[in-house]
Amino acid sequence: MTVDRPTEHPVDALFTNRWSPRAYSGEAIDDATLMRLFEAARWAPSASNLQPWRFLYGKAGTPAWQPIFNTLVPFNQSWAAKASVLIAVVSRVRSTPPGKTEKVDNVWHAFDAGAAWQNLALQASLLGWYAHGMGGFDNAALRQALNVPEDYAIHAVVAVGKLGDKAQLPEALQQREGPSPRQPLAAMVAEGAFRFEA
């Protein structure tokens, strides 16, 4: 699907075509395609090349799906039920940097995990799939369900699937189902000192 979103400066359509739908078709995702998404994420940059991100997934119709799905808030469950796979994004908060022998706090772990998730989302878009990151889930329940150690932060759950018919969504969501706009560059970019709205 080609998306017509105006830009202030020319960029590759890879960036403007990616968006986060809620209407999914329920089509199954094969392992080869799914691993291509993770392979793209694997090549994200990270501080000291520590690669702190980890992905825990459950494909629809498998035993690994339900523990992740159950932790979503009801609003997200209402549309994510038709996703092909749910992916929990976590990252290690303490790592052993190159040349060191002990773990230290990695203050960049979330930044790096964000880069990996973005690679995954862009690769999905290139392959005709759609990734929608969610913050609406029970963090403690997900940690317990997936046995995530305490030295890992849980950032998001991502739904991936093929685009479905938006008529399956509640009317309020149907009106919101489409690529969203962006703030102007002037609202987020400045040369020199901070001078944005507080």
N, C-alpha and C positions, 0 to 999 in steps of 0.2 A: 504494500500500500504506500503510495507516494503522498506525502503530507505537504500542503501548501501553507507554510508558516513564514511570514516575512522576517528577514534578518536585516540588521543595520549594516552589516558588512558580509561579503561573500564567504560562506563556509560550505563544506561538503554536506550533501544531503543526508549522510550518515547521522549527523547530529539532529537535524530537524525532522527526520522521519521517525526517530525513536520517540515513543510516547507510552503512557501507562494505562492501558484500557482495563475495564472491569468485566467486560463481556467476553467470555472465553467459550470456545466451541466444545471443549471436553475431549478433543482429539488427543490420542496417546502420543507421547514423545518417545522416540527410540533412544537406546543407550548411546549410539554413536553421535547423534545430534546433541544430546545432553552433555556428553564429554567434550564436545567442541566448545560449548559455553564455558565449561570449567577450564579448558585449555587456554581460552582467551584470558580468563581471569588470572590464570597462573603467571602470565607474562606482564602483569601490572608492576609498576615501579614500587619500591618500598625503601624506607630508611634503613641504611646499612644492609640492604638486601635480605632483611630478616623474614619477609613474606609471612607476616603474622596471621593472615586471614585463614579461615577454615570454613568449609561449606558442608552442611549436613542436610541431606535431602530425602524426600519421600515422593515417589511417583504415585499418581492416582491409581487406586485399585490394588496397592501393595500394602503390606503390614506397616511399612515405614511412614505412610501418608498420615494415618489417623492421629498419631501422637503429636504431630506438628499442627494439623488442622484443628485439633481440639483446643489448642492454646490461643487460637485467633479469637478476637472479640466477635460477637454475633454479627455486627455489621460486615466485617471482612469475610466471615464464614458464608454470608448470604451470596456473595459473588465469587469468592475463591473456590467454591465447591466444584466449579467447572474448569479449574486450572489443570494442566497436565502434570505439573510437579510443583511442590513447595520446597523452598530452600531456606534454611536458617543460615544467616551470615554471622559468624563469630570471629573474634580475633584475640590472640594472646597478648596480655597486657604486660608481661615480663618476659624478656628474652635474653639470650647470651649473645652480645654483639661480637663481630669478628675480632679476634685478638684478645678477648676477655675469657675468663674461666667461670664467672658467676653471672647469674641472671640479674638484670637491672630493669627498672621501669622503662617501658617503651612508650614514650609520650605520643608517638606518631602512629600507634597501632590502628586507631580508628580512621585516621586520614588514609592510611595504606589500604585498609579494608574497603574504604569507599572507592578507591581507585580500582580495586579488583572487581567490586560489584559493578562499576561502570563498564569495565571491559566486558563482563558477562552480558550486561544489558545491550550493549552495542552489537556484540556478536549475535545475540538472539535476534535483534532487529535485522541484521544482514541476512539471516537465514529465514526470515519471514515469520519469526516467533515474537512474542511480546512478553516483556518482564515488568512486573509491577511490584515495587518495594513497599512493604507495610511496616508501620510502627505499632499498629493496633494488635497486640498480642500480650499474653500474660508471661512476662519475662521469667518469673520464678518457676512457673509451671513448665515452660519450655526447657529451662535449664535441667529440671528434674526429669522430664520425659526423655530428653536426649543425653542425659548424663554428662552435661557440659561442666568441666572442672571450674572451680572458683577463679582460677587465674586467667579465664577467658571472659571477655565481654560479649554479650549478645546484642547485636545491632539491629537486625531486621529479619523479617521473613519475606521472601520473594516468591510471588506466584508467576509461573511461566506457562504460556499456552498459545494456541492459535486464536486469532480473532474470531469472536462469535457474533451472533445477532444481538444488537443492543436492546431489542424488544423484549428479551428475556429478563432485563433488569427492571427494578421498580421505576416508575415514571420519573421520580426526582433524579435518579441516577442516569436515566436515559438522556436527560437534558445536559448532563455533565460529561457524557461519554464522547470524548473527542480530544484531539491534541490541545493542550493548554498553551496560552501565550506566556511570554516572559517579560520581566521588568526591563526597562531600557538599560543599556550599558551604563549610562550616566548614574544610575541608581546603585551600581555595584563596582564601578571602576574609577579610581582617582589616581592621578600622579601626585606623589608626595604624601603629605599628612592626611589622616583620616578626616573626612568632612561629609560623612553621610548622615542621614537622619538617625537620631538616637532612638 
